[in-house]
Amino acid sequence: MGLTAERIAAASIWRKLEAQVGNLHDPARLIAVSPEELRAAGLSRMKASYAQSLAAHVADGSLPLNALPADDEAAIAMLSSV
């Protein structure tokens, strides 16, 4: 039951982010949105900060998402290093 509620909450936040940001696959769009707008979509201050930081790393090429390792632990390590 809890997992279902978490998925519903995540889907709701995702829809709100799409409404605020537009194309979530474009890091420049996420960078351009204010932290307050991200918070209005349901992200905490820290998650908004992380999202914009990750988007900046993707935009500048230092975090190539198409080169993420297939191994979950290795991918987490790569994402956590930025």
Backbone hydrogen bonds, N-H to C=O, Kabsch-Sander energy under -0.5 kcal/mol:
donor,donor_aa,acceptor,acceptor_aa,energy
5,A,1,M,-2.0
6,E,2,G,-2.3
7,R,3,L,-2.3
8,I,4,T,-2.3
9,A,5,A,-2.4
10,A,6,E,-2.7
11,A,7,R,-2.6
12,S,8,I,-2.1
13,I,9,A,-2.4
14,W,10,A,-2.6
15,R,11,A,-2.3
16,K,12,S,-2.2
17,L,13,I,-2.7
18,E,14,W,-2.6
19,A,15,R,-2.0
20,Q,16,K,-2.1
21,V,17,L,-3.6
22,G,17,L,-0.6
22,G,18,E,-1.5
23,N,21,V,-0.5
24,L,22,G,-0.8
26,D,23,N,-1.5
29,R,26,D,-1.2
30,L,26,D,-1.2
31,I,27,P,-2.3
32,A,28,A,-1.8
33,V,29,R,-0.8
38,L,34,S,-1.9
39,R,35,P,-2.3
40,A,36,E,-2.1
41,A,37,E,-1.1
42,G,39,R,-1.4
43,L,38,L,-2.0
48,A,44,S,-2.6
49,S,45,R,-2.3
50,Y,46,M,-2.9
51,A,47,K,-2.7
52,Q,48,A,-2.3
53,S,49,S,-2.3
54,L,50,Y,-3.0
55,A,51,A,-2.3
56,A,52,Q,-2.1
57,H,53,S,-2.1
58,V,54,L,-2.4
59,A,55,A,-2.7
60,D,56,A,-2.2
61,G,58,V,-0.9
62,S,57,H,-1.1
63,L,57,H,-1.6
65,L,63,L,-1.1
67,A,64,P,-2.1
68,L,65,L,-1.5
75,A,71,D,-2.5
76,I,72,D,-2.8
77,A,73,E,-2.3
78,M,74,A,-2.2
79,L,75,A,-2.7
80,S,76,I,-2.5
81,S,77,A,-1.0
82,V,79,L,-0.9
